[in-house]
Each structure stands twice: as C-alpha cells, then as structure tokens.
C-alpha cells in the first residue's frame, strides 16, 4: 500500500465522524437506517432529518440486533451504534443467529474498545474481538484514526457481509494519517512505519502507541517497523509474512485480552504458513478484570503501553 502521510497534531471525535457519515449516507441512499441502544447522541442529525429511518430501542441490545436483521432482510443497510460489551455479549446470540447466520449487511459500530470506557469491568471490552471473529461471515475491523471511519463506512455500502467496527472511547481520538493519502481495503493492513530490526503489529489506539515507541527507539539506533492491522478478520496474511521475512522479530500490541485477539490471529498465520519469526511476543490485557481508570492508566498498570513495548523490543533484540 502507498506510503502514509502522518498528522499527529490534531484530535477528532470518532463518534462525531460516525454520526456525520451515517447522516451523509442517509442523504444519498434511502435504504440506510440508523439504530441505537440508548446511545444515539451522535445520530441526532440523522434522527432529525430521517425520523422514519431511525430507531432507538433503549437499553436492549438484543432487540437492536434482531430489528437490524429484519431491516436488512428487506433490502436495507442498518448502521447500529452502542457500547461494545453489550453489543457483542448481551446480544451475542442474536448477532450470531439473526445477523451472521443469514449473512446480512448489518454494520455494528461499537465504542469503548479495550480498557478505554472508564466504566470498570462491566463496561470494558476485553473479549469482543475474540467473540466477533469467531462468528462465520462476520468482518472485524479496529479503527485507530477517526478519519478512517468515514472511508470504511462509505466502503461498506457495497460490502455484502456483516461488519463490526471497533472504536476506542471515541470522544477525542488522535488523527494518524492525512485524509486522502490512503486507500483502505477490507482484508488489508497498512505499514505505518518502515523498519528492519523488528515489527510491531497493532490495531486501534495502540497504533499511535507503537509509533511513539518506534520513534523513541530510533533515537537509540533501533529501527522498528509498525503495521496498522485495522482489518483483523479477514487479516492481511501477506503483510504479516512480509514483516516476518524482512524483520524477523514480531511484537503484537493490542488493547484486548492477549488470548483470542489479533495476537492469536497472527500466531495462526505462522502455524498455517509454516513461516515463523525469530522471536514473537504479545502484549495486551492479562487474565484480569480491570477496575476503573483511563485508557493510559490501565495500559501502564497492566504492562502494554509505550514503555512496555520499548522494554519488550529491547529484550527481543538482545
């Protein structure tokens, strides 16, 4: 993929981008619906202009998934928004049987990925990628740059399968890439930084953390590649194997349980291809129910922030 142009100086609300994009799509397509589970603030403009195509089910994510499936069966493309733990766990059966089993074009857009919600264990989304990528027909994406959301949602209009978009808190997200410099594709990843000594493969907010770690190590003469694996299922196997062959060492950094997430997918690629790294390490959430705290506080506490990544890479390259 083409070389990315970076923009680390600005922030943007992913939730606002979601709302503005769905509103934009609603103007263009009369089969676009907006649905929410008592968290539809970002869809206010859509609700105002298209009240007949907006539904707020209240705190009832199971109903949300079922209604979305029914709308999709009638030729519509429903965009449903909510908090990740409840969309993926409370409504797990409905997502599996009503949406995935029928391979319907429902777009699930969830906030609070990883330990970013601030709401404690009940509101942290630690298992969502493992759950959603296990479902037949489901596409799983984890977005780090809010501007990417707009491109992906537009792309989804011609995508025939269910899709889960994982966002962090979505209130103030760092812009990583200059808009218009990258063409995003389902099933692809992005080499955000070139390097030859080792590769960090990350998704979501951890892409910026990885770029910062690589920048700090560059000052010490250590050259780290960073891959933004925004498409987790399907995953870019060729990009993973290229990183293994060219850098040898692989670190996966993610705001998800270390088992079942992107790191497990990457390890599966090694096993299935018979191509193995010199060294492989994963950093993420350990087997704990984390308490209250901000994303940065939690990442530092559980050892998967920039500082932990730097230490792991130095140990790997000894």
KEMI-224167 format. One record per residue (C-alpha): x, y, z; residue in three letters; residue number from 1. Coordinates in pm, whole numbers, plus 50000, padded with zeros to 5 digits. Example, Ala and Ser with C-alpha at 12.3 -4.5 7.8 and 13.67 -1.06 7.14 Angstrom:
! KEMI-224167
atom xx:51230 | yy:49550 | zz:50780 | rest:Ala | nr:1
atom xx:51367 | yy:49894 | zz:50714 | rest:Ser | nr:2
! end
This chain:
! KEMI-224167
atom xx:50000 | yy:50000 | zz:50000 | rest:Unk | nr:1
atom xx:50113 | yy:50357 | zz:49935 | rest:Unk | nr:2
atom xx:50324 | yy:50545 | zz:50186 | rest:Unk | nr:3
atom xx:50114 | yy:50715 | zz:50453 | rest:Unk | nr:4
atom xx:50143 | yy:51083 | zz:50534 | rest:Unk | nr:5
atom xx:50117 | yy:51147 | zz:50905 | rest:Unk | nr:6
atom xx:49937 | yy:51406 | zz:51114 | rest:Unk | nr:7
atom xx:49987 | yy:51361 | zz:51487 | rest:Unk | nr:8
atom xx:49898 | yy:51716 | zz:51587 | rest:Unk | nr:9
atom xx:49519 | yy:51702 | zz:51583 | rest:Unk | nr:10
atom xx:49235 | yy:51518 | zz:51751 | rest:Unk | nr:11
atom xx:48886 | yy:51430 | zz:51634 | rest:Unk | nr:12
atom xx:48584 | yy:51255 | zz:51783 | rest:Unk | nr:13
atom xx:48522 | yy:50920 | zz:51615 | rest:Unk | nr:14
atom xx:48164 | yy:50933 | zz:51739 | rest:Unk | nr:15
atom xx:48111 | yy:51262 | zz:51558 | rest:Unk | nr:16
atom xx:48262 | yy:51116 | zz:51241 | rest:Unk | nr:17
atom xx:48029 | yy:50816 | zz:51269 | rest:Unk | nr:18
atom xx:47723 | yy:51039 | zz:51308 | rest:Unk | nr:19
atom xx:47822 | yy:51276 | zz:51027 | rest:Unk | nr:20
atom xx:47898 | yy:50988 | zz:50790 | rest:Unk | nr:21
atom xx:47576 | yy:50797 | zz:50854 | rest:Unk | nr:22
atom xx:47388 | yy:51126 | zz:50803 | rest:Unk | nr:23
atom xx:47576 | yy:51178 | zz:50478 | rest:Unk | nr:24
atom xx:47496 | yy:50825 | zz:50362 | rest:Unk | nr:25
atom xx:47132 | yy:50870 | zz:50463 | rest:Unk | nr:26
atom xx:47103 | yy:51164 | zz:50225 | rest:Unk | nr:27
atom xx:47244 | yy:50959 | zz:49939 | rest:Unk | nr:28
atom xx:47076 | yy:50622 | zz:50000 | rest:Unk | nr:29
atom xx:46715 | yy:50579 | zz:50109 | rest:Unk | nr:30
atom xx:46786 | yy:50227 | zz:50242 | rest:Unk | nr:31
atom xx:47028 | yy:50348 | zz:50514 | rest:Unk | nr:32
atom xx:46892 | yy:50317 | zz:50868 | rest:Unk | nr:33
atom xx:47036 | yy:50441 | zz:51196 | rest:Unk | nr:34
atom xx:46973 | yy:50237 | zz:51512 | rest:Unk | nr:35
atom xx:47090 | yy:50288 | zz:51868 | rest:Unk | nr:36
atom xx:47057 | yy:50136 | zz:52214 | rest:Unk | nr:37
atom xx:47012 | yy:50446 | zz:52429 | rest:Unk | nr:38
atom xx:47347 | yy:50578 | zz:52297 | rest:Unk | nr:39
atom xx:47235 | yy:50758 | zz:51983 | rest:Unk | nr:40
atom xx:47366 | yy:51106 | zz:52055 | rest:Unk | nr:41
atom xx:47593 | yy:51102 | zz:51752 | rest:Unk | nr:42
atom xx:47292 | yy:51021 | zz:51530 | rest:Unk | nr:43
atom xx:47100 | yy:51336 | zz:51628 | rest:Unk | nr:44
atom xx:47117 | yy:51490 | zz:51280 | rest:Unk | nr:45
atom xx:47016 | yy:51163 | zz:51116 | rest:Unk | nr:46
atom xx:46724 | yy:51131 | zz:51355 | rest:Unk | nr:47
atom xx:46614 | yy:51488 | zz:51282 | rest:Unk | nr:48
atom xx:46626 | yy:51457 | zz:50902 | rest:Unk | nr:49
atom xx:46522 | yy:51092 | zz:50867 | rest:Unk | nr:50
atom xx:46293 | yy:51014 | zz:51163 | rest:Unk | nr:51
atom xx:46125 | yy:50732 | zz:50971 | rest:Unk | nr:52
atom xx:46461 | yy:50556 | zz:50936 | rest:Unk | nr:53
atom xx:46583 | yy:50593 | zz:51295 | rest:Unk | nr:54
atom xx:46511 | yy:50361 | zz:51588 | rest:Unk | nr:55
atom xx:46633 | yy:50385 | zz:51947 | rest:Unk | nr:56
atom xx:46546 | yy:50060 | zz:52124 | rest:Unk | nr:57
atom xx:46666 | yy:50177 | zz:52465 | rest:Unk | nr:58
atom xx:46894 | yy:49958 | zz:52674 | rest:Unk | nr:59
atom xx:46801 | yy:49645 | zz:52478 | rest:Unk | nr:60
atom xx:47086 | yy:49539 | zz:52253 | rest:Unk | nr:61
atom xx:46924 | yy:49203 | zz:52178 | rest:Unk | nr:62
atom xx:46631 | yy:49387 | zz:52023 | rest:Unk | nr:63
atom xx:46875 | yy:49612 | zz:51840 | rest:Unk | nr:64
atom xx:47038 | yy:49316 | zz:51664 | rest:Unk | nr:65
atom xx:46707 | yy:49150 | zz:51583 | rest:Unk | nr:66
atom xx:46548 | yy:49463 | zz:51437 | rest:Unk | nr:67
atom xx:46861 | yy:49533 | zz:51232 | rest:Unk | nr:68
atom xx:46845 | yy:49181 | zz:51089 | rest:Unk | nr:69
atom xx:46481 | yy:49228 | zz:50993 | rest:Unk | nr:70
atom xx:46554 | yy:49557 | zz:50819 | rest:Unk | nr:71
atom xx:46846 | yy:49402 | zz:50630 | rest:Unk | nr:72
atom xx:46623 | yy:49118 | zz:50509 | rest:Unk | nr:73
atom xx:46405 | yy:49386 | zz:50347 | rest:Unk | nr:74
atom xx:46697 | yy:49526 | zz:50147 | rest:Unk | nr:75
atom xx:46815 | yy:49793 | zz:50390 | rest:Unk | nr:76
atom xx:47162 | yy:49861 | zz:50532 | rest:Unk | nr:77
atom xx:47128 | yy:49922 | zz:50907 | rest:Unk | nr:78
atom xx:47403 | yy:50101 | zz:51100 | rest:Unk | nr:79
atom xx:47377 | yy:50018 | zz:51468 | rest:Unk | nr:80
atom xx:47572 | yy:50202 | zz:51736 | rest:Unk | nr:81
atom xx:47632 | yy:50120 | zz:52100 | rest:Unk | nr:82
atom xx:47876 | yy:50017 | zz:52369 | rest:Unk | nr:83
atom xx:48089 | yy:49720 | zz:52269 | rest:Unk | nr:84
atom xx:48043 | yy:49489 | zz:52572 | rest:Unk | nr:85
atom xx:47665 | yy:49494 | zz:52539 | rest:Unk | nr:86
atom xx:47652 | yy:49476 | zz:52158 | rest:Unk | nr:87
atom xx:47885 | yy:49177 | zz:52147 | rest:Unk | nr:88
atom xx:47793 | yy:48988 | zz:52465 | rest:Unk | nr:89
atom xx:47437 | yy:49072 | zz:52569 | rest:Unk | nr:90
atom xx:47327 | yy:49038 | zz:52205 | rest:Unk | nr:91
atom xx:47573 | yy:48760 | zz:52118 | rest:Unk | nr:92
atom xx:47309 | yy:48502 | zz:52021 | rest:Unk | nr:93
atom xx:47111 | yy:48748 | zz:51811 | rest:Unk | nr:94
atom xx:47423 | yy:48866 | zz:51630 | rest:Unk | nr:95
atom xx:47525 | yy:48508 | zz:51558 | rest:Unk | nr:96
atom xx:47188 | yy:48365 | zz:51456 | rest:Unk | nr:97
atom xx:46990 | yy:48661 | zz:51320 | rest:Unk | nr:98
atom xx:47275 | yy:48851 | zz:51151 | rest:Unk | nr:99
atom xx:47570 | yy:48621 | zz:51081 | rest:Unk | nr:100
atom xx:47379 | yy:48301 | zz:51005 | rest:Unk | nr:101
atom xx:47184 | yy:48488 | zz:50738 | rest:Unk | nr:102
atom xx:47497 | yy:48679 | zz:50623 | rest:Unk | nr:103
atom xx:47321 | yy:49016 | zz:50640 | rest:Unk | nr:104
atom xx:47482 | yy:49357 | zz:50567 | rest:Unk | nr:105
atom xx:47444 | yy:49497 | zz:50919 | rest:Unk | nr:106
atom xx:47714 | yy:49743 | zz:51035 | rest:Unk | nr:107
atom xx:47785 | yy:49726 | zz:51409 | rest:Unk | nr:108
atom xx:47978 | yy:50029 | zz:51533 | rest:Unk | nr:109
atom xx:48092 | yy:49995 | zz:51893 | rest:Unk | nr:110
atom xx:48271 | yy:50230 | zz:52133 | rest:Unk | nr:111
atom xx:48475 | yy:50155 | zz:52443 | rest:Unk | nr:112
atom xx:48723 | yy:49911 | zz:52289 | rest:Unk | nr:113
atom xx:48974 | yy:49766 | zz:52536 | rest:Unk | nr:114
atom xx:49006 | yy:49940 | zz:52873 | rest:Unk | nr:115
atom xx:48906 | yy:50284 | zz:52747 | rest:Unk | nr:116
atom xx:48549 | yy:50315 | zz:52874 | rest:Unk | nr:117
atom xx:48640 | yy:50429 | zz:53226 | rest:Unk | nr:118
atom xx:48340 | yy:50233 | zz:53349 | rest:Unk | nr:119
atom xx:48519 | yy:49941 | zz:53514 | rest:Unk | nr:120
atom xx:48498 | yy:49570 | zz:53445 | rest:Unk | nr:121
atom xx:48133 | yy:49559 | zz:53334 | rest:Unk | nr:122
atom xx:48195 | yy:49824 | zz:53068 | rest:Unk | nr:123
atom xx:48541 | yy:49722 | zz:52948 | rest:Unk | nr:124
atom xx:48556 | yy:49545 | zz:52611 | rest:Unk | nr:125
atom xx:48829 | yy:49285 | zz:52653 | rest:Unk | nr:126
atom xx:48679 | yy:48984 | zz:52476 | rest:Unk | nr:127
atom xx:48496 | yy:49141 | zz:52181 | rest:Unk | nr:128
atom xx:48746 | yy:49065 | zz:51903 | rest:Unk | nr:129
atom xx:48771 | yy:48701 | zz:52009 | rest:Unk | nr:130
atom xx:48391 | yy:48671 | zz:52011 | rest:Unk | nr:131
atom xx:48322 | yy:48853 | zz:51686 | rest:Unk | nr:132
atom xx:48599 | yy:48699 | zz:51478 | rest:Unk | nr:133
atom xx:48474 | yy:48352 | zz:51577 | rest:Unk | nr:134
atom xx:48142 | yy:48417 | zz:51404 | rest:Unk | nr:135
atom xx:48103 | yy:48289 | zz:51049 | rest:Unk | nr:136
atom xx:48059 | yy:48568 | zz:50789 | rest:Unk | nr:137
atom xx:48150 | yy:48848 | zz:51035 | rest:Unk | nr:138
atom xx:48414 | yy:49102 | zz:50933 | rest:Unk | nr:139
atom xx:48609 | yy:49259 | zz:51220 | rest:Unk | nr:140
atom xx:48780 | yy:49599 | zz:51195 | rest:Unk | nr:141
atom xx:48958 | yy:49802 | zz:51464 | rest:Unk | nr:142
atom xx:48999 | yy:50169 | zz:51381 | rest:Unk | nr:143
atom xx:49275 | yy:50391 | zz:51517 | rest:Unk | nr:144
atom xx:49230 | yy:50705 | zz:51305 | rest:Unk | nr:145
atom xx:48884 | yy:50869 | zz:51323 | rest:Unk | nr:146
atom xx:48907 | yy:50979 | zz:50959 | rest:Unk | nr:147
atom xx:48935 | yy:50612 | zz:50860 | rest:Unk | nr:148
atom xx:48582 | yy:50561 | zz:50990 | rest:Unk | nr:149
atom xx:48431 | yy:50772 | zz:50713 | rest:Unk | nr:150
atom xx:48615 | yy:50585 | zz:50438 | rest:Unk | nr:151
atom xx:48527 | yy:50244 | zz:50582 | rest:Unk | nr:152
atom xx:48157 | yy:50329 | zz:50622 | rest:Unk | nr:153
atom xx:48138 | yy:50450 | zz:50264 | rest:Unk | nr:154
atom xx:48316 | yy:50133 | zz:50153 | rest:Unk | nr:155
atom xx:48066 | yy:49925 | zz:50348 | rest:Unk | nr:156
atom xx:47779 | yy:50034 | zz:50122 | rest:Unk | nr:157
atom xx:47889 | yy:49780 | zz:49862 | rest:Unk | nr:158
atom xx:48013 | yy:49517 | zz:50110 | rest:Unk | nr:159
atom xx:47772 | yy:49220 | zz:50132 | rest:Unk | nr:160
atom xx:47861 | yy:49077 | zz:50476 | rest:Unk | nr:161
atom xx:47810 | yy:49175 | zz:50843 | rest:Unk | nr:162
atom xx:48072 | yy:49413 | zz:50978 | rest:Unk | nr:163
atom xx:48190 | yy:49503 | zz:51329 | rest:Unk | nr:164
atom xx:48382 | yy:49829 | zz:51370 | rest:Unk | nr:165
atom xx:48569 | yy:49861 | zz:51698 | rest:Unk | nr:166
atom xx:48644 | yy:50212 | zz:51824 | rest:Unk | nr:167
atom xx:48809 | yy:50328 | zz:52146 | rest:Unk | nr:168
atom xx:48623 | yy:50576 | zz:52364 | rest:Unk | nr:169
atom xx:48552 | yy:50780 | zz:52052 | rest:Unk | nr:170
atom xx:48545 | yy:51123 | zz:52215 | rest:Unk | nr:171
atom xx:48892 | yy:51258 | zz:52141 | rest:Unk | nr:172
atom xx:49096 | yy:51038 | zz:51907 | rest:Unk | nr:173
atom xx:49430 | yy:51121 | zz:51757 | rest:Unk | nr:174
atom xx:49445 | yy:51173 | zz:51380 | rest:Unk | nr:175
atom xx:49720 | yy:50946 | zz:51246 | rest:Unk | nr:176
atom xx:49709 | yy:50994 | zz:50869 | rest:Unk | nr:177
atom xx:49639 | yy:51286 | zz:50641 | rest:Unk | nr:178
atom xx:49294 | yy:51236 | zz:50487 | rest:Unk | nr:179
atom xx:49309 | yy:51123 | zz:50127 | rest:Unk | nr:180
atom xx:49659 | yy:50974 | zz:50145 | rest:Unk | nr:181
atom xx:49549 | yy:50613 | zz:50198 | rest:Unk | nr:182
atom xx:49304 | yy:50381 | zz:50025 | rest:Unk | nr:183
atom xx:49164 | yy:50146 | zz:50287 | rest:Unk | nr:184
atom xx:49050 | yy:49796 | zz:50190 | rest:Unk | nr:185
atom xx:48881 | yy:49516 | zz:50381 | rest:Unk | nr:186
atom xx:49134 | yy:49240 | zz:50448 | rest:Unk | nr:187
atom xx:49436 | yy:49470 | zz:50425 | rest:Unk | nr:188
atom xx:49674 | yy:49627 | zz:50672 | rest:Unk | nr:189
atom xx:49893 | yy:49934 | zz:50648 | rest:Unk | nr:190
atom xx:50267 | yy:49969 | zz:50701 | rest:Unk | nr:191
atom xx:50259 | yy:50287 | zz:50907 | rest:Unk | nr:192
atom xx:50636 | yy:50296 | zz:50956 | rest:Unk | nr:193
atom xx:50916 | yy:50110 | zz:50781 | rest:Unk | nr:194
atom xx:51187 | yy:49935 | zz:50982 | rest:Unk | nr:195
atom xx:51426 | yy:49642 | zz:50961 | rest:Unk | nr:196
atom xx:51504 | yy:49524 | zz:51317 | rest:Unk | nr:197
atom xx:51157 | yy:49419 | zz:51438 | rest:Unk | nr:198
atom xx:50788 | yy:49479 | zz:51366 | rest:Unk | nr:199
atom xx:50508 | yy:49591 | zz:51595 | rest:Unk | nr:200
atom xx:50167 | yy:49480 | zz:51471 | rest:Unk | nr:201
atom xx:49890 | yy:49679 | zz:51637 | rest:Unk | nr:202
atom xx:49532 | yy:49798 | zz:51594 | rest:Unk | nr:203
atom xx:49315 | yy:50080 | zz:51721 | rest:Unk | nr:204
atom xx:49465 | yy:50324 | zz:51970 | rest:Unk | nr:205
atom xx:49773 | yy:50106 | zz:52006 | rest:Unk | nr:206
atom xx:49895 | yy:50208 | zz:51660 | rest:Unk | nr:207
atom xx:49990 | yy:50552 | zz:51790 | rest:Unk | nr:208
atom xx:50146 | yy:50397 | zz:52099 | rest:Unk | nr:209
atom xx:50351 | yy:50175 | zz:51867 | rest:Unk | nr:210
atom xx:50463 | yy:50466 | zz:51651 | rest:Unk | nr:211
atom xx:50575 | yy:50654 | zz:51961 | rest:Unk | nr:212
atom xx:50771 | yy:50350 | zz:52082 | rest:Unk | nr:213
atom xx:50937 | yy:50318 | zz:51741 | rest:Unk | nr:214
atom xx:51025 | yy:50686 | zz:51742 | rest:Unk | nr:215
atom xx:51189 | yy:50658 | zz:52085 | rest:Unk | nr:216
atom xx:51390 | yy:50350 | zz:51981 | rest:Unk | nr:217
atom xx:51503 | yy:50519 | zz:51660 | rest:Unk | nr:218
atom xx:51691 | yy:50770 | zz:51876 | rest:Unk | nr:219
atom xx:51893 | yy:50472 | zz:52005 | rest:Unk | nr:220
atom xx:51962 | yy:50336 | zz:51658 | rest:Unk | nr:221
atom xx:51693 | yy:50066 | zz:51668 | rest:Unk | nr:222
atom xx:51479 | yy:50053 | zz:51355 | rest:Unk | nr:223
atom xx:51123 | yy:49934 | zz:51420 | rest:Unk | nr:224
atom xx:50850 | yy:49873 | zz:51162 | rest:Unk | nr:225
atom xx:50488 | yy:49945 | zz:51263 | rest:Unk | nr:226
atom xx:50192 | yy:49774 | zz:51097 | rest:Unk | nr:227
atom xx:49841 | yy:49909 | zz:51145 | rest:Unk | nr:228
atom xx:49633 | yy:49590 | zz:51117 | rest:Unk | nr:229
atom xx:49295 | yy:49763 | zz:51106 | rest:Unk | nr:230
atom xx:49139 | yy:49459 | zz:50936 | rest:Unk | nr:231
atom xx:49156 | yy:49173 | zz:51185 | rest:Unk | nr:232
atom xx:48917 | yy:48941 | zz:51002 | rest:Unk | nr:233
atom xx:48995 | yy:48890 | zz:50723 | rest:Unk | nr:234
atom xx:49359 | yy:48958 | zz:50808 | rest:Unk | nr:235
atom xx:49640 | yy:49058 | zz:50573 | rest:Unk | nr:236
atom xx:49846 | yy:48738 | zz:50581 | rest:Unk | nr:237
atom xx:50087 | yy:48859 | zz:50313 | rest:Unk | nr:238
atom xx:50172 | yy:49171 | zz:50511 | rest:Unk | nr:239
atom xx:50238 | yy:48963 | zz:50825 | rest:Unk | nr:240
atom xx:50464 | yy:48717 | zz:50642 | rest:Unk | nr:241
atom xx:50648 | yy:49002 | zz:50471 | rest:Unk | nr:242
atom xx:50723 | yy:49153 | zz:50812 | rest:Unk | nr:243
atom xx:50850 | yy:48817 | zz:50940 | rest:Unk | nr:244
atom xx:51078 | yy:48764 | zz:50641 | rest:Unk | nr:245
atom xx:51215 | yy:49119 | zz:50643 | rest:Unk | nr:246
atom xx:51245 | yy:49194 | zz:51016 | rest:Unk | nr:247
atom xx:51245 | yy:48853 | zz:51185 | rest:Unk | nr:248
atom xx:51102 | yy:48968 | zz:51518 | rest:Unk | nr:249
atom xx:50731 | yy:49032 | zz:51584 | rest:Unk | nr:250
atom xx:50560 | yy:49209 | zz:51874 | rest:Unk | nr:251
atom xx:50180 | yy:49230 | zz:51879 | rest:Unk | nr:252
atom xx:50044 | yy:49518 | zz:52087 | rest:Unk | nr:253
atom xx:49670 | yy:49537 | zz:52149 | rest:Unk | nr:254
atom xx:49408 | yy:49666 | zz:52392 | rest:Unk | nr:255
atom xx:49238 | yy:49326 | zz:52423 | rest:Unk | nr:256
atom xx:49295 | yy:49007 | zz:52615 | rest:Unk | nr:257
atom xx:49627 | yy:48862 | zz:52499 | rest:Unk | nr:258
atom xx:49449 | yy:48537 | zz:52409 | rest:Unk | nr:259
atom xx:49191 | yy:48541 | zz:52133 | rest:Unk | nr:260
atom xx:49263 | yy:48877 | zz:51976 | rest:Unk | nr:261
atom xx:49493 | yy:48990 | zz:51696 | rest:Unk | nr:262
atom xx:49796 | yy:48816 | zz:51850 | rest:Unk | nr:263
atom xx:49618 | yy:48482 | zz:51825 | rest:Unk | nr:264
atom xx:49531 | yy:48551 | zz:51462 | rest:Unk | nr:265
atom xx:49894 | yy:48640 | zz:51386 | rest:Unk | nr:266
atom xx:50013 | yy:48321 | zz:51556 | rest:Unk | nr:267
atom xx:49766 | yy:48121 | zz:51346 | rest:Unk | nr:268
atom xx:49917 | yy:48272 | zz:51032 | rest:Unk | nr:269
atom xx:50262 | yy:48147 | zz:51139 | rest:Unk | nr:270
atom xx:50132 | yy:47796 | zz:51205 | rest:Unk | nr:271
atom xx:49927 | yy:47772 | zz:50887 | rest:Unk | nr:272
atom xx:50202 | yy:47909 | zz:50662 | rest:Unk | nr:273
atom xx:50498 | yy:47733 | zz:50823 | rest:Unk | nr:274
atom xx:50682 | yy:48067 | zz:50835 | rest:Unk | nr:275
atom xx:50799 | yy:48157 | zz:51185 | rest:Unk | nr:276
atom xx:50962 | yy:48466 | zz:51337 | rest:Unk | nr:277
atom xx:51293 | yy:48455 | zz:51521 | rest:Unk | nr:278
atom xx:51111 | yy:48587 | zz:51829 | rest:Unk | nr:279
atom xx:50742 | yy:48653 | zz:51893 | rest:Unk | nr:280
atom xx:50580 | yy:48832 | zz:52187 | rest:Unk | nr:281
atom xx:50235 | yy:48961 | zz:52265 | rest:Unk | nr:282
atom xx:50144 | yy:49248 | zz:52496 | rest:Unk | nr:283
atom xx:49786 | yy:49319 | zz:52596 | rest:Unk | nr:284
atom xx:49538 | yy:49271 | zz:52877 | rest:Unk | nr:285
atom xx:49627 | yy:48981 | zz:53110 | rest:Unk | nr:286
atom xx:49366 | yy:48745 | zz:53256 | rest:Unk | nr:287
atom xx:49219 | yy:49002 | zz:53496 | rest:Unk | nr:288
atom xx:48901 | yy:49202 | zz:53531 | rest:Unk | nr:289
atom xx:49039 | yy:49554 | zz:53529 | rest:Unk | nr:290
atom xx:48894 | yy:49821 | zz:53753 | rest:Unk | nr:291
atom xx:48830 | yy:50188 | zz:53694 | rest:Unk | nr:292
atom xx:49073 | yy:50422 | zz:53522 | rest:Unk | nr:293
atom xx:49155 | yy:50589 | zz:53194 | rest:Unk | nr:294
atom xx:49300 | yy:50402 | zz:52897 | rest:Unk | nr:295
atom xx:49656 | yy:50533 | zz:52952 | rest:Unk | nr:296
atom xx:49638 | yy:50450 | zz:53324 | rest:Unk | nr:297
atom xx:49520 | yy:50097 | zz:53256 | rest:Unk | nr:298
atom xx:49778 | yy:50030 | zz:52983 | rest:Unk | nr:299
atom xx:50059 | yy:50139 | zz:53216 | rest:Unk | nr:300
atom xx:49918 | yy:49933 | zz:53504 | rest:Unk | nr:301
atom xx:49890 | yy:49612 | zz:53303 | rest:Unk | nr:302
atom xx:50209 | yy:49649 | zz:53102 | rest:Unk | nr:303
atom xx:50113 | yy:49715 | zz:52743 | rest:Unk | nr:304
atom xx:50187 | yy:50083 | zz:52688 | rest:Unk | nr:305
atom xx:50471 | yy:50258 | zz:52504 | rest:Unk | nr:306
atom xx:50716 | yy:50195 | zz:52789 | rest:Unk | nr:307
atom xx:50634 | yy:49824 | zz:52799 | rest:Unk | nr:308
atom xx:50666 | yy:49795 | zz:52422 | rest:Unk | nr:309
atom xx:51011 | yy:49958 | zz:52428 | rest:Unk | nr:310
atom xx:51128 | yy:49720 | zz:52702 | rest:Unk | nr:311
atom xx:50990 | yy:49416 | zz:52519 | rest:Unk | nr:312
atom xx:51158 | yy:49510 | zz:52192 | rest:Unk | nr:313
atom xx:51494 | yy:49574 | zz:52360 | rest:Unk | nr:314
atom xx:51475 | yy:49233 | zz:52528 | rest:Unk | nr:315
atom xx:51376 | yy:49074 | zz:52199 | rest:Unk | nr:316
atom xx:51674 | yy:49226 | zz:52017 | rest:Unk | nr:317
atom xx:51939 | yy:49130 | zz:52272 | rest:Unk | nr:318
! end
